[in-house]
Amino acid sequence: MGAMTTTAATTTPVVGFDQVSKSYGSVRAVDGLSLALHAGETVALLGPNGAGKSTTLDLLLGLKQADTGKVEVFGTSPREAIVAGRVGAMLQSGGLMDEVTVGELVKLACDLHPKPYKVGDVIARAGIGQIADRKVNKLSGGQAQRVRFALATAGDSDLIVLDEPTTGMDVSARQAFWATMREQADQGRTVLFATHYLEEADAIADRVLVLHRGRLLADGTSAEIKAKAGARRIAFDLDGEIDEAPIRSLPFLTSVDVSGQTIRIQSTDADATVHALYGLGVYPRNLEVAGLGLEQAFVAITEAEEAKQS
C-alpha cells in the first residue's frame, strides 16, 4: 500500500485502507481490510448482513476510529478530507432536521459546504423541487432519501459515499438517481455505494467489492466477480413425470431447483453436466446454458466462504 503515501497527487488513491481492523467487544466487524479506490471509479460495496459494510463506511467517514491499521482519504485523515469539502455522504441512518422545509435544509447544507453549488441547482438535480416547501418530517421514505442525496451533493465534492441510496425510491426515481450518479462519475468524481440491490451493482458499478466477515472476499468488475463464482446456470424442460434423483446425481452440481416441468441447475463444469444429462436418456427441451448473474455469483461466493469457515 505504498501508493497511499506518495506525494504525487495523480497516484494518491482517493481512499486507502491499509490492514484496517475494528472490533466491537468479541465481534470483529472489519478484519485486516486493505483496499484502494481511485478517481472516477463507481464502486459497489456488497456483503451479507454483518459483513462489515456499515463499519467500513463509518471508518472511511471518520465516524469511527480503527483499532489497528490506517485509513486515508485523498492522502489525509478522513476528518481533514471532510472539513475540506472533498467528501459528500448519504447515510441511510442519517437523521434529518424536523420542522424545517426541504428548501431550508438544502440551503443550510450549501451554506456549510466549502465549495457550494447553487441551492436551486441542488434541488433540481435531486428532483425535489415539488417538495421544497414541505416540512422534512412530512416526507415519505423515498422523498427523504432524495433529500439526503441533495445534502450529499450540496457542494463540489470529489468523493460521494452512499449507503443504500435508493431504498424507498420507486423505479423512476431510482433510474433518475443513477443517471445523476453516472454524470458525477463522468466528471471525474469517485462514487462508492453500498447496496442490497445487486442488479444496481451489476448495471452501475465499474468495480465490485464483496465483504464477508470484515474481509475483502472479492474485488473486480461485475464480470470478474461472476467468473470467480466458477459456476454456470443450466435450465431446461422435461416432459412427463420428473424423477429428481437422477438429476440431482449429475456431476459438478452446486444447486438444483425443480419447478413444474422446468429444471434449473448450477454447475462448476457445464459441459460435463450437460453431457451426463443426455447420458440419462432424457430429452431436455429449451436447453439454456449461461453465466451466473451477479446475485447468484454473490451467493455462491459467500456460501463457499461460509462452508470453508464452518
C-alpha positions in Angstrom: 0.0 0.0 0.0 2.9 2.3 -0.6 0.9 4.4 -3.0 -1.1 5.7 -0.1 1.8 7.9 1.0 3.1 9.1 -2.4 3.4 12.8 -2.9 2.2 12.6 -6.5 -1.5 13.7 -6.4 -2.2 11.7 -9.6 -1.3 8.4 -7.9 -2.6 9.0 -4.4 -5.7 6.9 -4.0 -9.0 8.6 -3.3 -9.5 6.1 -0.4 -6.8 3.9 1.1 -7.4 1.2 3.8 -4.1 -0.4 5.0 -4.6 -3.5 7.2 -7.6 -1.9 9.0 -9.4 -3.7 11.8 -12.3 -2.7 14.0 -13.9 -4.8 16.8 -17.0 -4.4 19.0 -16.2 -6.5 22.0 -15.6 -10.0 20.7 -17.0 -9.2 17.3 -14.5 -8.2 14.6 -16.5 -6.1 12.2 -13.6 -5.2 10.0 -10.6 -7.6 9.8 -7.3 -6.6 8.3 -9.0 -4.8 5.4 -6.8 -3.3 2.7 -8.1 -1.6 -0.5 -7.7 1.4 -2.6 -10.2 3.5 -4.6 -9.2 5.7 -7.5 -10.6 8.9 -9.1 -13.6 8.4 -11.4 -14.4 4.9 -10.3 -18.0 3.9 -9.4 -17.6 1.2 -6.8 -20.3 -1.1 -5.3 -19.8 -2.4 -1.8 -21.6 -5.7 -1.3 -21.9 -8.2 1.5 -24.4 -10.1 3.6 -25.8 -8.6 6.8 -22.9 -8.4 9.3 -20.2 -8.3 6.6 -18.8 -5.0 7.9 -20.2 -2.7 5.2 -21.6 0.0 7.5 -18.5 -0.1 9.8 -16.2 0.3 6.7 -18.2 3.4 5.6 -18.1 4.7 9.1 -14.3 4.3 9.2 -14.0 6.0 5.8 -16.0 9.0 7.0 -14.2 9.3 10.3 -17.3 8.4 12.3 -15.4 5.6 13.9 -11.7 5.1 14.5 -9.8 1.9 13.5 -8.4 -0.3 16.3 -5.4 -1.0 14.0 -4.3 0.0 10.5 -4.6 3.2 8.7 -7.4 4.9 6.8 -6.6 7.8 4.4 -8.9 9.9 2.1 -7.0 11.8 -0.5 -3.8 11.2 1.3 -5.0 12.7 4.6 -7.2 11.7 7.5 -10.9 11.3 6.8 -11.7 14.3 9.0 -9.3 16.5 7.1 -10.8 15.5 3.8 -14.3 16.1 5.0 -13.5 19.5 6.5 -12.0 20.5 3.2 -15.3 19.6 1.5 -13.9 16.8 -0.6 -16.4 14.2 0.6 -20.2 14.1 0.3 -22.1 11.4 2.2 -25.6 10.0 2.1 -26.2 7.6 5.0 -29.3 5.5 5.3 -29.4 6.1 9.0 -28.7 9.8 8.8 -31.3 11.9 10.6 -33.0 15.0 9.1 -33.9 18.1 11.0 -37.6 18.3 11.8 -39.8 21.4 11.5 -37.8 22.9 8.7 -38.6 22.8 5.0 -36.7 20.8 2.5 -35.5 24.0 0.8 -34.3 25.5 4.1 -32.4 22.3 4.9 -30.7 22.2 1.4 -29.8 25.9 1.8 -28.1 25.2 5.1 -26.1 22.3 3.6 -25.0 24.6 0.8 -24.1 27.4 3.2 -21.9 25.0 5.2 -20.0 23.5 2.3 -16.6 25.0 1.4 -17.4 24.7 -2.3 -21.2 25.0 -2.5 -23.4 24.7 -5.5 -26.4 27.0 -6.1 -29.4 25.9 -4.0 -31.7 25.8 -6.9 -29.3 23.6 -8.9 -29.0 21.1 -6.0 -32.8 20.9 -5.6 -33.2 20.4 -9.3 -30.5 17.7 -9.5 -32.1 15.7 -6.7 -35.6 16.1 -8.2 -37.1 17.6 -5.1 -38.5 20.9 -6.5 -42.1 19.8 -5.9 -41.4 19.2 -2.2 -39.0 22.1 -1.5 -41.7 23.9 0.7 -42.7 20.7 2.6 -41.6 20.2 6.2 -38.9 17.5 6.4 -40.9 15.4 8.9 -43.8 15.1 6.4 -41.7 13.3 3.8 -42.2 9.7 2.6 -39.2 7.3 2.8 -38.3 7.8 -0.9 -38.6 11.6 -0.6 -36.4 11.6 2.4 -33.8 9.6 0.5 -33.8 12.2 -2.3 -33.3 14.9 0.3 -30.3 13.0 1.8 -28.9 12.8 -1.7 -29.3 16.6 -2.2 -27.4 17.1 1.1 -24.6 14.8 -0.1 -24.2 16.7 -3.3 -24.7 20.3 -2.0 -21.1 21.2 -3.0 -18.3 20.2 -5.3 -17.0 17.1 -3.5 -14.6 14.7 -5.1 -15.9 11.6 -3.4 -19.5 10.7 -2.9 -20.3 7.9 -0.4 -23.8 6.4 -0.5 -25.3 3.9 1.9 -28.3 2.0 0.5 -29.1 5.2 -1.5 -32.3 4.0 -3.4 -34.1 2.4 -0.5 -37.7 3.5 -0.6 -37.4 5.1 -4.1 -39.8 4.0 -6.9 -38.4 2.7 -10.2 -38.4 6.1 -12.0 -36.7 7.8 -9.1 -34.1 5.1 -8.9 -33.4 5.5 -12.6 -33.1 9.3 -12.3 -30.9 8.9 -9.3 -28.4 6.6 -11.1 -28.4 8.8 -14.2 -27.2 11.7 -11.9 -24.6 9.4 -10.3 -23.2 8.5 -13.8 -22.9 12.2 -14.5 -20.9 12.7 -11.3 -18.5 9.8 -12.2 -18.2 11.1 -15.8 -16.9 14.4 -14.3 -14.1 12.5 -12.5 -15.7 12.1 -9.1 -15.5 8.8 -7.3 -18.8 7.2 -6.2 -18.8 4.5 -3.6 -22.2 2.9 -2.7 -23.3 0.0 -0.5 -26.5 -1.7 -1.7 -28.7 -4.7 -1.3 -30.0 -4.2 -4.9 -27.5 -6.4 -6.7 -29.0 -5.5 -10.1 -27.9 -1.9 -9.4 -24.3 -3.0 -8.7 -24.4 -5.1 -11.9 -25.7 -2.2 -14.0 -23.9 0.7 -12.4 -20.6 -0.2 -10.9 -17.2 -0.3 -12.7 -15.9 -2.3 -9.8 -17.5 -4.5 -7.1 -16.1 -5.2 -3.7 -17.5 -8.2 -1.8 -17.1 -8.1 2.0 -17.5 -11.2 4.2 -17.0 -11.1 8.0 -15.0 -7.9 7.6 -12.6 -9.3 5.0 -12.4 -8.4 1.3 -13.6 -11.6 -0.4 -13.7 -10.5 -4.0 -12.6 -7.3 -5.9 -13.2 -6.8 -9.6 -15.6 -5.9 -12.3 -19.0 -7.4 -12.3 -18.0 -9.9 -15.0 -14.9 -10.9 -13.0 -17.0 -11.5 -9.8 -19.4 -13.7 -11.8 -16.4 -15.6 -13.2 -14.9 -16.0 -9.7 -18.0 -18.0 -8.7 -16.9 -20.7 -11.1 -20.4 -21.9 -11.9 -22.8 -21.6 -14.8 -26.6 -21.8 -15.0 -28.3 -24.6 -16.9 -32.1 -24.6 -17.5 -34.2 -27.0 -19.4 -37.7 -28.5 -19.6 -38.6 -32.2 -19.4 -41.9 -33.9 -20.4 -43.8 -36.3 -18.3 -43.2 -37.2 -14.6 -39.8 -36.0 -13.4 -37.6 -38.2 -11.3 -35.4 -35.8 -9.4 -32.9 -38.4 -8.1 -31.0 -38.8 -11.4 -31.0 -35.1 -12.0 -29.5 -34.5 -8.5 -26.8 -37.1 -9.2 -25.4 -35.2 -12.2 -21.8 -34.3 -11.8 -20.4 -30.9 -10.7 -23.8 -29.5 -9.5 -23.9 -26.8 -6.9 -27.7 -26.3 -6.8 -30.9 -27.8 -8.2 -34.3 -26.3 -8.5 -37.3 -28.2 -10.0 -40.4 -26.1 -10.7 -43.1 -28.0 -12.6 -41.5 -29.3 -15.8 -38.6 -26.8 -15.6 -35.3 -27.7 -14.0 -32.7 -25.1 -13.1 -29.3 -26.2 -12.0 -25.9 -24.6 -11.4 -22.7 -26.4 -12.3 -19.0 -25.8 -12.0 -18.5 -27.7 -15.3 -21.4 -27.1 -17.5 -20.1 -29.1 -20.4 -19.7 -32.3 -18.3 -23.0 -31.8 -16.7 -24.9 -31.4 -20.0 -23.0 -34.5 -21.4 -24.1 -36.5 -18.4 -27.7 -35.2 -18.7 -28.0 -36.6 -22.2 -26.5 -39.8 -20.8 -29.6 -40.2 -18.6 -31.6 -41.0 -21.7 -33.8 -37.9 -21.3 -34.5 -35.3 -23.9 -34.1 -31.8 -22.5 -36.1 -29.1 -24.3 -35.4 -25.4 -24.4 -31.8 -26.1 -23.0 -30.0 -22.9 -22.0 -26.5 -22.5 -20.5 -25.5 -19.1 -19.2 -23.1 -17.5 -16.8 -24.4 -16.6 -13.3 -25.9 -13.3 -12.6 -24.2 -11.1 -10.1 -26.7 -12.0 -7.4 -26.2 -15.7 -7.9 -22.4 -15.3 -8.1 -22.5 -13.3 -4.8 -24.5 -16.0 -3.1 -22.2 -18.7 -4.5 -19.0 -16.9 -3.3 -20.3 -16.1 0.2 -21.7 -19.6 0.7 -18.4 -21.2 -0.4 -16.6 -19.0 2.2 -19.1 -19.9 4.9 -18.5 -23.6 4.1 -14.8 -23.1 4.4 -15.1 -21.4 7.8 -17.7 -23.8 9.3 
